[in-house]
Amino acid sequence: MQRMFSRRRSAGSFTIFGFIVALLVLAASTAQAQTEADAVHTYSSPDGEALSAYLFHSSSPDPAPAIILLHGGGWAYGSPAWMESSARRLADQGMVAISVQYRLSRNGVTPVDALHDTCAAMAWIREQASSLGVDPSRIAAYGVSAGGHLAASMATFGCPDGTQGPDLLVLYSPAIRTSQDGWFQRLLGQPDDPAEYSPFEHVSETTPATLIISGEEDTLTPHAFAEGYCAQLQALQTECEIEAFSGVGHLLTRNLDNQESDFDVAHADIQRARRVIDAFLTRHGYQTDPAQ
């Protein structure tokens, strides 16, 4: 998540404890759900660490469109289990949904390593498309917060190894202007060029159609960055849709004083976001049975 662990009120404040506790509680509550994928595959083993792709089979005949789901957590925390309910819902609506594990930024690992992992997952899905029942011409990416950064990175400045990025993007409170993100830059080790791994500065004619779910009061991944990203795409005659939620912040929380933890999201907003995502995917031919 952009600035998830920093600058809740000021640039020098790193207030991580409460958020870490919330993440640990959520991880414990979803650990069982992790085992409910239809299949689990090892897609890569960087430095001997096996990384898993959690597959949820499509309700439609093969080959079906696919969607790769990338969890949030500030690049340093999180689990594919956090995307399990979304993956199952999308699979039930006609897509092969794949929630992907990537390396977290600890012990010398950086978000660049996470990007390498997500690119390796994308390459694996394309290479194994036939056996996975995937249509390789219709692979979307769905990224939440820090996962939104990884999804948008593949779609803008691209994968370091040249792997083809996603064909469609769904971004949820995405960290898309990481050149302005102190926490991200800290994880990278203060690079010489802050924009090098920032999707906002790399939008181009090859960036695919995009949907962004955004809270207008988001202080972690500001709504203005989503607007600027979409304005660039629209200037290139590429579709970019923002579903803006007034009065809420990061991940659509109503708790504007603390957008790093203690998330309070209205059920109506969750349902609205799902309807918008379903409509976007259906319009582009990725979803066959959208939720009503």
C-alpha atoms as one frame of an Amber mdcrd trajectory, in Angstrom:
protein
   0.000   0.000   0.000   1.298   3.404  -0.773   2.566   5.034   2.397   0.692
   2.386   4.321   3.280   2.394   7.070   4.282   6.031   6.893   3.101   9.586
   7.001  -0.302   9.029   8.482  -0.017  12.631   9.593   3.507  13.679   8.622
   6.355  12.609   6.362   8.569  11.595   9.285   6.069   9.421  11.123   6.206
   5.630  10.680   3.201   4.283  12.572   3.251   0.578  11.805   2.382  -1.224
  15.014  -1.388  -1.010  14.834  -1.436  -1.975  11.185   0.832  -4.969  11.728
  -1.440  -6.225  14.513  -4.460  -5.869  12.217  -2.667  -7.762   9.458  -1.694
 -10.591  11.775  -5.266 -10.966  12.981  -6.562 -10.967   9.399  -3.908 -13.459
   8.313  -4.912 -15.813  11.131  -8.585 -15.552  10.248  -7.943 -16.335   6.569
  -5.353 -19.070   6.992  -7.969 -21.798   6.619  -9.385 -20.140   3.486  -5.929
 -20.435   1.931  -6.448 -24.185   1.579  -9.720 -23.831  -0.325  -8.224 -23.150
  -3.762  -9.066 -25.733  -6.410  -5.375 -26.290  -7.131  -2.020 -24.988  -5.900
   1.011 -24.750  -8.177   4.605 -23.675  -7.620   5.258 -21.172 -10.390   8.771
 -20.065  -9.425  11.474 -20.742  -6.824  13.767 -17.680  -6.582  16.729 -18.360
  -4.303  15.120 -21.651  -3.345  11.895 -20.087  -2.041   8.885 -21.818  -3.582
   6.202 -19.340  -4.640   2.640 -20.560  -5.065  -0.208 -19.741  -7.413  -3.639
 -20.529  -5.965  -5.974 -21.509  -8.787  -9.757 -21.199  -8.768 -11.346 -22.983
 -11.714 -13.668 -21.176 -14.069 -17.353 -22.019 -14.220 -17.121 -21.578 -18.022
 -15.840 -24.047 -20.630 -12.146 -23.959 -21.581 -10.450 -21.841 -22.602 -11.651
 -19.099 -20.279 -10.309 -15.612 -19.567  -8.019 -15.424 -16.552  -7.376 -12.880
 -13.837  -4.261 -12.726 -11.659  -4.965 -11.323  -8.183  -2.280  -9.445  -6.237
  -2.824  -8.663  -2.561  -1.863  -5.488  -0.733   0.106  -5.031   2.470   2.665
  -2.322   1.775   4.951  -4.737  -0.131   6.091  -6.035   3.279   3.039  -7.926
   4.552   0.098  -9.870   3.216  -0.944 -13.199   1.760  -2.681 -14.607  -1.312
  -5.407 -15.721   1.108  -6.504 -12.101   1.354  -7.752 -12.336  -2.237  -9.402
 -15.746  -1.833 -13.002 -14.535  -1.624 -12.559 -12.272  -4.659 -10.891 -15.088
  -6.585 -13.700 -17.516  -5.821 -16.341 -14.965  -6.786 -14.666 -14.200 -10.115
 -14.182 -17.900 -10.874 -17.873 -18.482 -10.239 -18.535 -15.820 -12.859 -16.565
 -17.428 -15.649 -12.878 -16.606 -15.121  -9.849 -18.653 -14.128  -8.807 -16.721
 -11.022  -5.236 -17.052  -9.758  -4.161 -15.521  -6.445  -0.398 -15.190  -6.468
   2.195 -15.304  -3.716   5.112 -12.912  -4.112   8.161 -12.225  -1.971   7.659
  -9.623   0.749  10.078  -6.782   1.403  12.018  -8.174   4.327  15.602  -9.321
   4.884  17.028  -7.669   1.791  14.026  -8.324  -0.470  12.603  -5.209  -2.162
   9.473  -4.402  -4.196  11.571  -4.948  -7.325  11.889  -8.600  -6.322   8.111
  -8.723  -5.899   7.753  -7.339  -9.417  10.061 -10.060 -10.740   7.830 -12.608
  -9.011   4.579 -11.259 -10.434   6.155 -11.193 -13.881   7.255 -14.795 -13.407
   3.677 -15.668 -12.450   2.361 -13.942 -15.570   4.894 -15.791 -17.741   3.939
 -19.091 -16.108   0.226 -18.504 -16.737   0.856 -17.702 -20.401   3.160 -20.710
 -20.845   0.739 -23.076 -19.086  -2.414 -21.545 -20.556  -3.565 -24.741 -22.241
  -3.194 -26.960 -19.181  -4.781 -24.289 -16.951  -7.755 -23.825 -19.255  -6.817
 -20.184 -19.908  -7.327 -18.074 -23.009  -3.842 -16.478 -23.326  -5.265 -13.465
 -25.176  -7.447 -12.506 -22.200  -5.423 -12.297 -18.995  -6.380  -9.474 -16.639
  -4.631  -8.309 -13.483  -6.459  -7.224 -10.328  -4.244  -5.471  -7.792  -5.110
  -4.004  -4.405  -2.981  -1.173  -2.975   0.642  -2.417  -3.207  -0.658  -5.211
  -5.423  -2.090  -2.475  -7.630   1.423  -1.111  -8.022   2.688  -4.516  -9.149
  -0.185  -4.982 -11.601   0.211  -1.480 -13.057   3.990  -1.900 -13.241   3.608
  -4.932 -15.494   1.242  -2.895 -17.672   3.331   0.295 -17.937   7.126   0.089
 -17.750   6.803  -3.677 -18.046   8.529  -6.801 -16.870  12.339  -6.767 -16.701
  12.508 -10.052 -18.621  10.200  -8.868 -21.390   7.215 -10.978 -20.312   3.984
  -9.671 -21.798   1.952  -7.844 -19.177  -1.784  -8.047 -18.506  -4.367  -7.365
 -21.197  -6.728  -5.543 -18.804  -6.331  -3.859 -15.416  -8.517  -3.612 -12.324
  -6.868  -1.476  -9.639  -8.274  -1.014  -6.132  -6.811   1.879  -4.110  -3.616
   1.372  -6.119  -0.153   2.678  -5.303   0.474   4.015  -8.789   2.663   7.052
  -8.118   5.379   5.527  -6.005   7.832   8.254  -6.989   5.981  10.281  -4.341
   5.870   7.469  -1.799   8.381   7.704   1.048   7.741   4.178   2.319   8.218
   2.641  -1.125  11.432   4.592  -1.672  12.690   3.470   1.714  12.032  -0.172
   0.818  13.953   0.317  -2.427  16.902   1.841  -0.582  16.463   5.424  -1.832
  17.144   4.885  -5.551  18.736   7.546  -7.729  15.624   7.763  -9.922  12.447
   7.666  -7.777  10.270   7.383 -10.910  12.005   4.283 -12.287   9.483   1.901
 -10.722   6.515   4.256 -10.629   3.666   3.373 -13.058   2.342   6.942 -13.130
   5.398   8.158 -15.025   5.305   5.324 -17.575   1.784   5.353 -18.986   1.941
   4.774 -22.751   0.007   3.623 -25.809   0.588   0.004 -24.764  -1.029   0.398
 -21.331  -4.296  -1.573 -21.371  -7.797  -0.407 -20.504  -8.029   0.218 -16.775
 -10.602   0.480 -14.006  -9.648   2.187 -10.752 -11.653   1.941  -7.527 -10.695
   4.958  -5.407 -11.736   6.708  -2.207 -11.723  10.479  -2.618 -10.322  10.973
   0.912  -7.514   8.433   0.539  -4.363   9.742   2.241  -2.238   6.675   1.455
  -2.819   6.291  -2.280  -4.297   9.704  -3.123  -7.316   9.965  -5.393  -5.548
  12.746  -7.318  -2.951  10.216  -8.485  -5.701   7.967  -9.853  -7.196  10.948
 -11.668  -3.828  11.894 -13.149  -3.135   8.328 -14.256  -6.499   8.084 -16.001
  -6.105  11.498 -17.620  -2.879  10.312 -19.244  -4.510   7.140 -20.558  -7.544
   8.997 -21.855  -5.283  11.452 -23.673  -3.874   8.414 -25.479  -7.415   7.333
 -26.449  -7.285   4.368 -24.071 -10.170   3.610 -21.760  -9.607   4.458 -18.114
 -12.556   4.498 -15.736 -12.482   5.761 -12.153 -15.203   4.773  -9.733 -14.813
   7.466  -7.098 -16.279   6.984  -3.623 -16.924  10.205  -1.740 -16.262  10.544
   1.976 -14.078   7.448   2.281 -10.365   6.760   2.257  -7.953   3.915   1.550
  -9.670   0.644   0.676 -12.927   2.621   1.037 -12.605   2.917   4.805 -14.902
   5.349   6.615 -12.259   5.720   9.331 -10.483   8.737   7.880  -8.351   9.392
  10.965  -6.543   6.072  10.625  -6.369   4.659   7.118  -3.556   2.230   7.963
  -5.627  -0.132  10.118  -9.035  -0.497  11.758 -10.746  -0.437   8.366 -14.446
   0.369   8.450 -15.998  -0.221   5.032 -19.712   0.051   4.366 -21.324  -3.067
   2.925 -23.042  -0.888   0.327 -19.658   0.359  -0.900 -18.304  -3.183  -1.154
 -21.317  -4.181  -3.216 -21.030  -1.104  -5.415 -17.342  -1.778  -6.101 -18.139
  -5.376  -7.040 -20.883  -4.291  -9.439 -18.560  -1.818 -11.152 -15.781  -4.412
 -11.461 -18.238  -6.962 -12.842 -19.585  -4.487 -15.397 -16.070  -3.558 -16.533
 -15.000  -7.186 -16.930 -18.236  -8.076 -18.719 -17.904  -5.146 -21.110 -14.460
  -6.382 -22.119 -15.569  -9.976 -22.570 -13.923 -11.434 -19.470 -16.946 -12.267
 -17.361 -19.914 -14.328 -18.380 -22.154 -14.360 -15.314 -21.787 -11.100 -13.360
 -23.259 -10.861  -9.898 -26.590  -9.144  -9.711
